[in-house]
């Protein structure tokens, strides 16, 4: 049974057709044939197309708020020590991962502003493990395999969280 959607809604593919869906939530951009399927949408990973799902589950607004990146409650915000619990722990490692972002943008998007072109390399898990096997060495472009492994691990985690409803990353296209 088709649900009623409106443009701008975010939905999660469900049912048998969603078994192989690896692109997170979809944002409804166009509804065809009234309020029924098929639905033209853009996924959180940048896939644009006509998705022919039998079922989409609307992501309620309250759930999107709860899954936003930072809580609004002051006590809960203090439990996310970005400076002292992340940047102060791993400054050199994070710098190396940022170098991976720059090198990847130069390779995949030459001349464009820095952004994660998600559709250009989607095999995060396999690529992460290939870099793991060569950890401790430099790749042919002079970038550390360990830094590339960390970048891929972050990509996996980001996509998982977005699939659960957090906002799409600002730097993703």
Backbone bond lengths (Angstrom), bond angles and torsions (degrees), N, CA, C in turn:
res aa  C-N    CA-C-N  psi(-1)  N-CA   C-N-CA  omega(-1)  CA-C   N-CA-C  phi
1 X - - - 1.444 - - 1.519 109.11 -
2 X 1.302 117.88 126.88 1.458 122.91 -176.54 1.523 110.68 -75.16
3 X 1.339 116.17 135.73 1.450 121.40 175.52 1.519 108.72 -86.66
4 X 1.309 115.98 165.51 1.458 121.17 176.26 1.526 108.42 -92.62
5 X 1.299 116.26 122.45 1.456 122.41 178.95 1.512 109.10 -119.64
6 X 1.327 115.44 160.37 1.462 119.93 171.75 1.528 107.92 -130.84
7 X 1.313 116.57 159.82 1.452 121.39 179.89 1.532 109.02 -57.99
8 X 1.316 116.41 134.42 1.456 122.64 -179.79 1.518 113.58 99.54
9 X 1.348 117.77 -17.79 1.455 120.42 177.18 1.517 109.91 -63.45
10 X 1.326 115.58 149.12 1.461 121.41 172.08 1.509 107.14 -107.77
11 X 1.315 115.49 139.01 1.455 119.81 -177.00 1.516 109.36 -139.70
12 X 1.321 114.29 158.70 1.454 121.72 178.20 1.525 107.92 -113.52
13 X 1.343 117.26 124.26 1.468 119.05 175.24 1.524 110.00 -62.48
14 X 1.317 117.23 134.13 1.460 122.68 179.11 1.517 108.97 -133.42
15 X 1.303 116.46 172.60 1.450 120.87 177.84 1.514 112.10 87.94
16 X 1.320 115.77 -174.73 1.460 122.53 -175.60 1.524 112.93 -60.33
17 X 1.337 117.38 -38.64 1.467 120.13 -178.23 1.524 112.57 -68.11
18 X 1.321 117.65 -21.01 1.466 121.11 -177.01 1.522 112.52 -85.05
19 X 1.327 118.73 -2.11 1.460 122.60 -175.73 1.528 111.92 -54.74
20 X 1.315 118.12 -42.23 1.466 121.55 -177.23 1.526 112.59 -101.50
21 X 1.309 117.67 14.64 1.464 121.86 -178.79 1.510 109.40 -79.08
22 X 1.350 117.55 115.73 1.469 122.16 -176.42 1.519 112.61 -115.83
23 X 1.320 117.26 18.86 1.459 118.47 -170.74 1.522 114.11 -112.94
24 X 1.327 118.50 20.04 1.453 121.06 175.62 1.517 113.11 73.63
25 X 1.313 114.69 -153.85 1.461 121.11 -178.82 1.521 109.77 -75.95
26 X 1.318 115.82 161.53 1.459 120.37 173.13 1.518 108.32 -114.91
27 X 1.317 115.47 145.49 1.454 121.94 174.51 1.520 106.65 -105.59
28 X 1.298 116.33 124.87 1.454 121.03 -176.84 1.524 108.74 -73.38
29 X 1.321 116.59 121.22 1.459 120.81 179.72 1.520 112.27 -111.92
30 X 1.310 117.30 -20.57 1.456 120.44 179.80 1.519 108.54 -157.52
31 X 1.307 116.02 133.45 1.456 120.41 178.03 1.518 107.18 -111.88
32 X 1.311 115.60 131.71 1.451 120.70 -178.07 1.526 109.68 -113.30
33 X 1.289 115.86 156.07 1.464 122.76 179.50 1.536 109.48 54.98
34 X 1.307 115.68 60.64 1.458 120.20 -178.80 1.512 110.44 67.82
35 X 1.308 116.12 -132.07 1.469 121.27 179.13 1.514 111.57 -105.39
36 X 1.320 117.78 27.43 1.454 120.35 -179.82 1.509 110.11 -112.35
37 X 1.322 115.73 176.61 1.455 121.96 179.07 1.511 109.61 -73.84
38 X 1.314 121.43 157.31 1.473 128.26 2.45 1.524 111.97 -77.53
39 X 1.347 115.26 161.97 1.459 121.93 -178.76 1.522 108.76 -123.93
40 X 1.321 116.88 129.19 1.461 121.46 173.36 1.516 106.39 -87.72
41 X 1.332 116.01 129.61 1.460 119.61 -173.72 1.510 110.48 -149.20
42 X 1.322 115.17 163.97 1.464 122.02 171.44 1.524 106.48 -116.22
43 X 1.319 116.00 129.57 1.461 118.79 179.79 1.520 109.22 -82.28
44 X 1.328 115.71 165.91 1.460 120.47 179.56 1.519 112.63 -65.85
45 X 1.321 118.35 -14.12 1.461 120.37 177.81 1.524 111.11 -98.65
46 X 1.317 117.48 7.64 1.451 120.64 175.06 1.505 115.52 95.46
47 X 1.335 118.00 -2.30 1.457 120.72 177.45 1.528 108.72 -67.77
48 X 1.312 116.82 126.90 1.455 121.04 177.51 1.507 107.27 -116.60
49 X 1.306 116.07 135.09 1.444 117.38 178.20 1.503 112.41 174.97
50 X 1.288 113.95 -177.74 1.452 121.71 177.39 1.516 107.06 -95.61
51 X 1.312 116.37 107.55 1.448 121.20 -176.75 1.515 109.26 -95.21
52 X 1.290 116.62 128.87 1.452 122.22 -174.77 1.522 110.72 -109.26
53 X 1.305 116.89 56.98 1.457 120.32 179.59 1.513 110.44 -82.72
54 X 1.330 115.68 140.41 1.453 120.04 173.58 1.525 109.90 -69.66
55 X 1.338 115.40 -32.40 1.456 119.22 -176.80 1.524 110.88 -137.01
56 X 1.296 115.71 134.79 1.452 122.91 168.49 1.513 106.62 -127.84
57 X 1.313 116.33 139.86 1.455 121.14 178.57 1.515 108.24 -104.39
58 X 1.314 116.93 119.49 1.450 121.74 179.38 1.522 109.40 -65.15
59 X 1.328 117.02 134.28 1.463 121.18 177.24 1.531 106.72 -90.71
60 X 1.333 117.56 112.80 1.465 119.94 -176.62 1.523 112.01 -62.71
61 X 1.313 115.89 149.27 1.472 122.09 -179.53 1.521 111.50 -57.20
62 X 1.315 118.33 -40.43 1.468 121.01 -179.74 1.516 111.09 -62.15
63 X 1.328 117.65 -36.93 1.461 120.74 179.02 1.523 109.83 -67.77
64 X 1.322 118.33 -39.98 1.459 120.29 178.88 1.525 109.94 -62.44
65 X 1.336 117.71 -39.15 1.457 120.99 179.35 1.522 110.42 -65.13
66 X 1.335 116.99 -44.85 1.463 120.73 -179.61 1.516 111.62 -63.55
67 X 1.316 117.75 -30.81 1.455 120.69 -177.05 1.524 112.95 -97.10
68 X 1.341 117.30 10.72 1.454 118.43 178.43 1.520 108.57 -65.47
69 X 1.306 116.29 168.18 1.457 119.31 -169.31 1.515 114.26 -64.69
70 X 1.313 119.19 -40.31 1.460 120.81 -179.35 1.525 109.79 -126.49
71 X 1.325 117.24 138.46 1.463 119.55 177.78 1.522 110.96 -69.90
72 X 1.309 116.68 159.58 1.461 120.61 177.78 1.525 111.01 -89.23
73 X 1.321 118.16 -21.37 1.454 123.05 179.58 1.533 109.83 -70.35
74 X 1.328 116.42 127.03 1.473 121.57 -175.09 1.529 112.46 -60.01
75 X 1.339 118.03 -41.73 1.468 120.58 -179.42 1.528 111.15 -65.16
76 X 1.311 115.86 -40.75 1.465 119.30 179.13 1.526 111.12 -68.88
77 X 1.328 117.67 -34.40 1.476 120.76 178.49 1.527 110.57 -63.30
78 X 1.323 116.59 -36.43 1.472 120.59 -179.85 1.522 112.06 -69.04
79 X 1.340 117.43 -15.97 1.458 121.82 177.76 1.523 111.86 -85.06
80 X 1.324 116.54 5.99 1.466 122.10 177.13 1.530 107.38 -122.48
81 X 1.327 117.66 78.15 1.469 121.87 -174.74 1.536 112.26 -79.51
82 X 1.314 116.38 78.63 1.469 119.93 -177.10 1.528 112.29 -60.47
83 X 1.308 117.52 -43.63 1.464 120.22 -179.84 1.513 112.64 -73.56
84 X 1.337 115.90 -59.40 1.469 120.01 -174.35 1.518 113.51 -78.92
85 X 1.324 118.79 -22.58 1.459 120.95 -177.07 1.514 114.46 -104.94
86 X 1.323 117.12 -4.31 1.462 120.09 178.57 1.529 110.48 -132.20
87 X 1.321 117.18 -65.96 1.470 119.84 -176.43 1.522 112.50 -65.69
88 X 1.345 117.59 -36.76 1.461 119.59 177.62 1.523 112.42 -73.07
89 X 1.324 118.07 -23.86 1.470 121.79 177.70 1.529 112.04 -79.55
90 X 1.325 116.03 -41.62 1.464 120.38 -168.58 1.532 113.49 -129.39
91 X 1.323 119.95 47.45 1.472 119.09 -175.35 1.528 113.09 -61.96
92 X 1.310 118.26 -45.71 1.472 120.32 -178.19 1.529 110.87 -67.17
93 X 1.324 116.82 -39.95 1.466 120.41 179.86 1.526 110.76 -64.50
94 X 1.331 117.17 -42.62 1.465 120.22 179.68 1.528 111.52 -66.73
95 X 1.310 117.07 -34.16 1.467 120.52 175.52 1.525 109.54 -62.99
96 X 1.331 117.24 -42.79 1.471 120.52 178.90 1.528 111.15 -63.94
97 X 1.329 117.28 -39.15 1.468 120.22 178.52 1.532 109.80 -66.67
98 X 1.325 117.64 -37.28 1.467 120.62 176.26 1.532 110.93 -63.25
99 X 1.333 116.85 -35.70 1.466 120.16 175.36 1.527 111.02 -62.24
100 X 1.342 116.96 -36.50 1.469 121.09 177.11 1.526 109.48 -62.42
101 X 1.330 117.03 -43.09 1.466 120.40 178.70 1.523 110.54 -59.02
102 X 1.326 117.00 -44.90 1.464 120.30 -179.33 1.525 111.07 -65.39
103 X 1.335 116.74 -47.52 1.467 120.51 -179.29 1.526 110.86 -61.97
104 X 1.328 116.59 -40.76 1.460 120.19 178.40 1.511 112.34 -64.35
105 X 1.318 116.93 -38.36 1.468 120.41 178.41 1.529 110.43 -67.34
106 X 1.323 116.63 -39.42 1.473 120.27 177.69 1.530 110.18 -63.14
107 X 1.323 116.80 -37.42 1.461 121.66 -178.66 1.528 111.74 -74.60
108 X 1.330 117.04 -48.77 1.461 121.00 -172.26 1.524 114.43 -92.71
109 X 1.327 118.20 -22.57 1.467 122.15 -175.72 1.524 111.32 -137.74
110 X 1.324 118.56 53.83 1.468 119.64 -175.41 1.532 111.66 -57.30
111 X 1.329 114.20 133.60 1.461 120.22 178.29 1.519 114.48 81.99
112 X 1.317 117.97 -2.57 1.466 121.01 179.90 1.529 109.76 -101.81
113 X 1.334 116.16 155.39 1.471 118.62 174.94 1.533 110.31 -59.62
114 X 1.309 116.01 153.28 1.453 122.06 -178.64 1.525 110.41 -56.74
115 X 1.331 116.80 124.16 1.466 122.11 174.20 1.519 109.05 -162.31
116 X 1.324 115.47 156.73 1.456 123.03 178.49 1.525 107.35 -88.71
117 X 1.318 116.85 103.59 1.465 122.25 178.05 1.521 107.45 -82.81
118 X 1.301 116.62 88.50 1.458 122.24 -169.44 1.518 114.64 -62.40
119 X 1.286 117.87 -29.81 1.456 119.73 -176.87 1.519 114.23 -76.85
120 X 1.330 118.27 -8.69 1.466 120.72 -173.75 1.517 114.17 -86.69
121 X 1.311 118.46 -22.51 1.461 121.80 178.09 1.525 107.39 -155.46
122 X 1.318 115.94 103.99 1.465 119.79 -172.24 1.530 113.60 -111.94
123 X 1.317 117.81 2.15 1.472 120.13 -177.96 1.529 110.63 -91.00
124 X 1.338 115.52 62.08 1.462 121.46 -174.12 1.529 112.60 -56.17
125 X 1.332 116.53 -48.27 1.466 120.00 -173.79 1.527 112.10 -64.62
126 X 1.321 116.80 -48.14 1.468 119.63 -179.34 1.522 111.44 -65.02
127 X 1.314 116.72 -42.69 1.466 120.13 -179.35 1.523 110.48 -66.07
128 X 1.328 117.07 -40.42 1.467 120.33 178.48 1.530 110.23 -58.80
129 X 1.319 116.49 -43.74 1.469 119.67 -178.23 1.526 112.46 -71.24
130 X 1.325 117.56 -33.32 1.473 119.17 174.44 1.529 110.13 -62.24
131 X 1.342 116.35 -42.84 1.471 119.23 177.88 1.526 110.78 -67.42
132 X 1.331 117.91 -33.75 1.461 121.24 177.16 1.525 110.79 -60.65
133 X 1.327 116.18 -41.75 1.463 119.86 179.80 1.527 112.11 -62.22
134 X 1.327 117.00 -27.12 1.467 120.61 -178.21 1.524 112.16 -107.57
135 X 1.346 116.16 18.14 1.462 120.63 179.97 1.523 109.83 -55.06
136 X 1.326 114.96 150.96 1.452 120.20 179.72 1.515 113.78 85.92
137 X 1.341 116.71 -1.61 1.470 120.36 179.21 1.527 108.87 -127.63
138 X 1.320 114.27 170.55 1.468 120.50 177.62 1.518 109.90 -97.55
139 X 1.334 115.72 144.26 1.461 121.74 174.43 1.529 108.33 -76.10
140 X 1.310 117.62 171.82 1.468 121.93 -177.39 1.526 112.67 -61.12
141 X 1.343 117.99 -20.92 1.462 120.86 178.38 1.526 112.52 -91.52
142 X 1.338 117.30 5.25 1.458 121.71 178.20 1.517 114.65 86.48
143 X 1.316 117.39 2.23 1.466 121.63 -180.00 1.529 108.65 -95.59
144 X 1.309 116.32 141.24 1.464 121.57 -178.22 1.531 111.92 -63.13
145 X 1.316 115.78 134.74 1.469 120.48 174.86 1.529 110.31 -61.43
146 X 1.329 117.21 -37.89 1.472 120.19 -179.82 1.523 111.33 -62.86
147 X 1.320 117.97 -37.20 1.469 121.28 177.87 1.533 110.23 -68.18
148 X 1.333 116.36 -39.47 1.465 119.57 177.30 1.527 110.56 -66.41
149 X 1.328 116.64 -35.72 1.459 120.92 176.40 1.529 109.88 -62.64
150 X 1.318 117.13 -44.60 1.468 121.00 179.18 1.524 111.13 -63.97
151 X 1.329 117.16 -40.18 1.463 120.96 178.63 1.530 110.02 -59.68
152 X 1.329 116.01 -44.82 1.473 120.33 179.59 1.524 111.06 -66.12
153 X 1.333 117.92 -37.64 1.461 120.66 177.52 1.529 110.32 -63.97
154 X 1.330 116.83 -41.42 1.463 120.41 176.31 1.528 111.30 -63.59
155 X 1.332 116.60 -38.33 1.462 120.49 178.45 1.527 110.52 -62.90
156 X 1.322 116.82 -42.96 1.466 120.93 178.02 1.526 110.13 -59.25
157 X 1.320 116.45 -48.50 1.460 120.85 -178.10 1.527 110.85 -64.21
158 X 1.325 117.56 -43.56 1.469 121.03 179.63 1.527 110.93 -59.48
159 X 1.324 116.90 -45.38 1.465 120.57 -179.72 1.529 111.21 -65.40
160 X 1.337 117.58 -37.78 1.462 120.55 176.77 1.523 110.79 -61.51
161 X 1.324 116.14 -45.94 1.459 120.41 -178.48 1.528 111.26 -66.61
162 X 1.320 116.92 -39.63 1.461 119.79 177.81 1.521 110.91 -65.97
163 X 1.312 116.98 -35.73 1.468 119.88 177.18 1.526 110.91 -63.61
164 X 1.335 116.74 -24.93 1.460 121.02 177.38 1.523 112.24 -89.77
165 X 1.338 117.19 -3.19 1.461 118.98 172.90 1.505 118.13 118.87
166 X 1.353 119.21 -5.08 1.476 116.57 177.23 1.526 108.37 -67.39
167 X 1.316 117.42 156.00 1.464 119.39 -178.86 1.530 112.43 -59.80
168 X 1.313 115.26 147.74 1.463 120.05 176.63 1.520 108.57 -60.53
169 X 1.309 115.78 143.41 1.468 120.59 -177.67 1.528 110.76 -59.23
170 X 1.318 116.20 137.28 1.465 122.34 -178.16 1.536 111.99 -56.50
171 X 1.329 117.20 -36.42 1.454 121.01 -175.75 1.516 114.21 -90.33
172 X 1.316 117.92 9.71 1.474 121.43 -177.87 1.512 110.67 -97.49
173 X 1.327 114.45 144.36 1.469 120.06 175.56 1.497 108.88 -135.87
